[in-house]
Amino acid sequence: MRLPLRDNLPFVTVVLVHNGRQLEIPNVLIDTGSGGTIFAADDVDAIGITPQGEDVLRHVHGVGGSEVVFMRRVEQLRVGEFAHSNFEIEVGGMDYGFDIRGILGMDFLLAAGARIDLERMTIEFKSGT
């Protein structure tokens, strides 16, 4: 699938499925420098992903600073035709000062067997799991 660039960064649209509800999230950055996959709490609230009393909060750190996140396992995370079932995501504020609604990190990219071709600006995945 083609990787559109915005501000010289590769973005995709992701579909999350949680408790039978589906949410399409645009403006998700493909980030090989991020260990985890994270989505904005304001977005995923629409399909019932909210903090629960038993959640363990984690601090994640990156180039842009740090933030507190909680973890949630989703039924499916889909990018184009590729779908990964029973995948754990991070959920946080994601207030980075520009329109980014998620980060597709190395945890997903490795699990998906992603192959990124920067010359052609494409990403391909192994068969879905």
C-alpha positions in Angstrom: 0.0 0.0 0.0 1.1 3.6 -0.7 2.5 5.7 2.1 1.5 9.3 1.8 3.9 11.8 3.3 2.8 14.8 5.4 5.6 17.1 6.6 8.0 14.5 5.2 6.6 11.8 7.6 4.7 8.6 6.5 1.1 8.2 7.6 -1.6 5.6 7.3 -5.2 5.1 8.3 -5.8 2.4 11.0 -9.0 0.6 11.9 -9.4 -0.6 15.5 -12.0 -3.2 16.5 -12.9 -3.4 20.2 -15.9 -5.2 21.8 -17.4 -5.5 18.3 -17.2 -1.8 17.6 -15.1 -0.4 14.8 -13.2 2.9 14.6 -11.3 4.3 11.6 -8.4 6.5 12.7 -6.6 8.7 10.1 -3.3 10.4 10.5 -1.4 7.6 12.2 2.3 8.0 12.0 4.5 5.0 11.0 7.4 5.3 13.5 10.2 2.8 13.5 11.7 4.8 16.4 8.7 4.1 18.7 8.7 0.8 20.6 4.9 0.9 21.1 1.7 1.6 19.2 -0.3 4.4 20.8 -3.6 6.1 20.0 -5.2 9.3 21.3 -7.6 8.7 24.2 -10.1 11.2 22.8 -10.5 9.1 19.7 -10.7 5.6 21.1 -13.2 6.6 23.7 -15.7 6.4 20.8 -15.5 2.6 20.9 -15.5 2.2 24.7 -11.7 2.3 25.3 -11.5 4.3 28.5 -9.4 4.1 31.6 -10.5 1.6 34.2 -9.8 1.5 37.9 -7.6 -1.7 37.6 -5.5 -0.2 34.8 -1.8 0.1 35.5 -0.5 3.4 34.2 2.9 3.5 32.5 5.2 6.4 31.6 6.4 6.3 28.1 9.3 8.5 26.9 10.2 9.7 23.4 11.9 12.5 21.6 8.9 14.8 22.2 8.9 14.2 26.0 7.0 11.7 28.1 3.4 10.9 28.9 1.3 8.6 31.0 -0.6 5.8 29.1 -2.8 2.8 29.9 -2.8 -0.4 27.9 -5.7 -2.1 26.2 -6.0 -5.2 24.2 -8.1 -4.7 21.0 -9.8 -7.5 19.0 -8.2 -6.3 15.8 -5.9 -3.6 14.4 -6.1 -3.2 10.7 -3.9 -1.4 8.2 -5.1 -1.7 4.6 -5.7 -5.4 4.0 -3.6 -6.5 6.9 -5.3 -7.4 10.2 -3.6 -8.3 13.5 -5.9 -9.9 16.1 -5.7 -9.6 19.9 -3.2 -6.7 19.8 -2.2 -4.6 22.8 -2.2 -0.8 22.3 -1.2 2.1 24.5 -3.7 4.9 25.0 -2.6 8.4 26.0 -3.2 12.2 25.5 -1.0 12.5 22.4 -0.8 16.3 22.7 2.2 16.8 20.4 1.2 20.1 18.9 0.2 18.8 15.4 -2.5 16.6 14.0 -1.3 13.1 14.8 -3.9 10.7 16.1 -1.7 7.6 16.6 1.7 6.1 16.2 2.2 2.7 14.6 5.3 1.5 16.5 7.8 -1.3 16.2 5.7 -3.7 18.2 3.1 -3.8 15.4 5.6 -3.4 12.6 7.6 -6.4 13.7 4.5 -8.6 14.5 3.1 -7.7 11.1 6.4 -8.5 9.2 6.2 -5.0 7.7 8.5 -4.2 4.8 8.8 -0.5 4.1 10.2 0.6 0.7 11.2 4.3 1.0 12.1 4.5 -2.7 8.6 3.6 -3.7 7.0 4.9 -0.5 5.1 1.7 0.1 4.5 -0.6 3.0 3.7 -4.3 2.8 2.8 -6.9 5.5 2.9 -10.6 5.8 -0.4 -12.5 5.9 -2.8 -11.4 8.7 -2.7 -13.1 12.1 
